[in-house]
Amino acid sequence: MKALLVPAPFQAQGLLLSEASIFLIFRIIEEDCISGDS
């Protein structure tokens, strides 16, 4: 419910930040798996 109180621009920025963090996490996991296999 708190999200509804936040202005739209801040919501969009938060969404982009969360997507970027998820992307970075998957990149790190993939690099760990690749380095672990070799």
PyMOL commands that place a pseudoatom at each C-alpha (Angstrom):
pseudoatom trace, name=CA, resn=MET, resi=1, chain=A, elem=C, hetatm=0, pos=[0.000, 0.000, 0.000]
pseudoatom trace, name=CA, resn=LYS, resi=2, chain=A, elem=C, hetatm=0, pos=[2.904, 2.351, 0.675]
pseudoatom trace, name=CA, resn=ALA, resi=3, chain=A, elem=C, hetatm=0, pos=[3.902, 2.111, -2.999]
pseudoatom trace, name=CA, resn=LEU, resi=4, chain=A, elem=C, hetatm=0, pos=[0.659, 3.879, -3.959]
pseudoatom trace, name=CA, resn=LEU, resi=5, chain=A, elem=C, hetatm=0, pos=[1.750, 6.919, -1.944]
pseudoatom trace, name=CA, resn=VAL, resi=6, chain=A, elem=C, hetatm=0, pos=[5.021, 7.237, -3.859]
pseudoatom trace, name=CA, resn=PRO, resi=7, chain=A, elem=C, hetatm=0, pos=[5.000, 9.490, -6.946]
pseudoatom trace, name=CA, resn=ALA, resi=8, chain=A, elem=C, hetatm=0, pos=[5.085, 7.652, -10.300]
pseudoatom trace, name=CA, resn=PRO, resi=9, chain=A, elem=C, hetatm=0, pos=[8.615, 8.833, -11.291]
pseudoatom trace, name=CA, resn=PHE, resi=10, chain=A, elem=C, hetatm=0, pos=[10.029, 7.406, -8.058]
pseudoatom trace, name=CA, resn=GLN, resi=11, chain=A, elem=C, hetatm=0, pos=[8.135, 4.157, -8.611]
pseudoatom trace, name=CA, resn=ALA, resi=12, chain=A, elem=C, hetatm=0, pos=[9.632, 3.840, -12.101]
pseudoatom trace, name=CA, resn=GLN, resi=13, chain=A, elem=C, hetatm=0, pos=[13.126, 4.591, -10.788]
pseudoatom trace, name=CA, resn=GLY, resi=14, chain=A, elem=C, hetatm=0, pos=[12.737, 1.993, -8.037]
pseudoatom trace, name=CA, resn=LEU, resi=15, chain=A, elem=C, hetatm=0, pos=[11.559, -0.572, -10.585]
pseudoatom trace, name=CA, resn=LEU, resi=16, chain=A, elem=C, hetatm=0, pos=[14.592, 0.111, -12.794]
pseudoatom trace, name=CA, resn=LEU, resi=17, chain=A, elem=C, hetatm=0, pos=[16.898, -0.189, -9.789]
pseudoatom trace, name=CA, resn=SER, resi=18, chain=A, elem=C, hetatm=0, pos=[15.360, -3.516, -8.750]
pseudoatom trace, name=CA, resn=GLU, resi=19, chain=A, elem=C, hetatm=0, pos=[15.607, -4.875, -12.305]
pseudoatom trace, name=CA, resn=ALA, resi=20, chain=A, elem=C, hetatm=0, pos=[19.236, -3.752, -12.534]
pseudoatom trace, name=CA, resn=SER, resi=21, chain=A, elem=C, hetatm=0, pos=[20.085, -5.372, -9.195]
pseudoatom trace, name=CA, resn=ILE, resi=22, chain=A, elem=C, hetatm=0, pos=[18.429, -8.643, -10.259]
pseudoatom trace, name=CA, resn=PHE, resi=23, chain=A, elem=C, hetatm=0, pos=[20.370, -8.539, -13.546]
pseudoatom trace, name=CA, resn=LEU, resi=24, chain=A, elem=C, hetatm=0, pos=[23.638, -7.943, -11.677]
pseudoatom trace, name=CA, resn=ILE, resi=25, chain=A, elem=C, hetatm=0, pos=[22.895, -10.812, -9.269]
pseudoatom trace, name=CA, resn=PHE, resi=26, chain=A, elem=C, hetatm=0, pos=[22.293, -13.218, -12.166]
pseudoatom trace, name=CA, resn=ARG, resi=27, chain=A, elem=C, hetatm=0, pos=[25.518, -12.002, -13.843]
pseudoatom trace, name=CA, resn=ILE, resi=28, chain=A, elem=C, hetatm=0, pos=[27.475, -12.719, -10.642]
pseudoatom trace, name=CA, resn=ILE, resi=29, chain=A, elem=C, hetatm=0, pos=[25.860, -16.153, -10.242]
pseudoatom trace, name=CA, resn=GLU, resi=30, chain=A, elem=C, hetatm=0, pos=[26.628, -17.052, -13.859]
pseudoatom trace, name=CA, resn=GLU, resi=31, chain=A, elem=C, hetatm=0, pos=[30.261, -15.952, -13.476]
pseudoatom trace, name=CA, resn=ASP, resi=32, chain=A, elem=C, hetatm=0, pos=[30.576, -17.996, -10.281]
pseudoatom trace, name=CA, resn=CYS, resi=33, chain=A, elem=C, hetatm=0, pos=[29.177, -21.098, -11.999]
pseudoatom trace, name=CA, resn=ILE, resi=34, chain=A, elem=C, hetatm=0, pos=[31.434, -20.656, -15.037]
pseudoatom trace, name=CA, resn=SER, resi=35, chain=A, elem=C, hetatm=0, pos=[34.557, -20.123, -12.923]
pseudoatom trace, name=CA, resn=GLY, resi=36, chain=A, elem=C, hetatm=0, pos=[33.547, -23.057, -10.699]
pseudoatom trace, name=CA, resn=ASP, resi=37, chain=A, elem=C, hetatm=0, pos=[33.180, -25.418, -13.658]
pseudoatom trace, name=CA, resn=SER, resi=38, chain=A, elem=C, hetatm=0, pos=[36.571, -24.631, -15.190]
for i in range(1, 38): cmd.bond("trace and resi %d" % i, "trace and resi %d" % (i + 1))
show_as sticks, trace
zoom trace
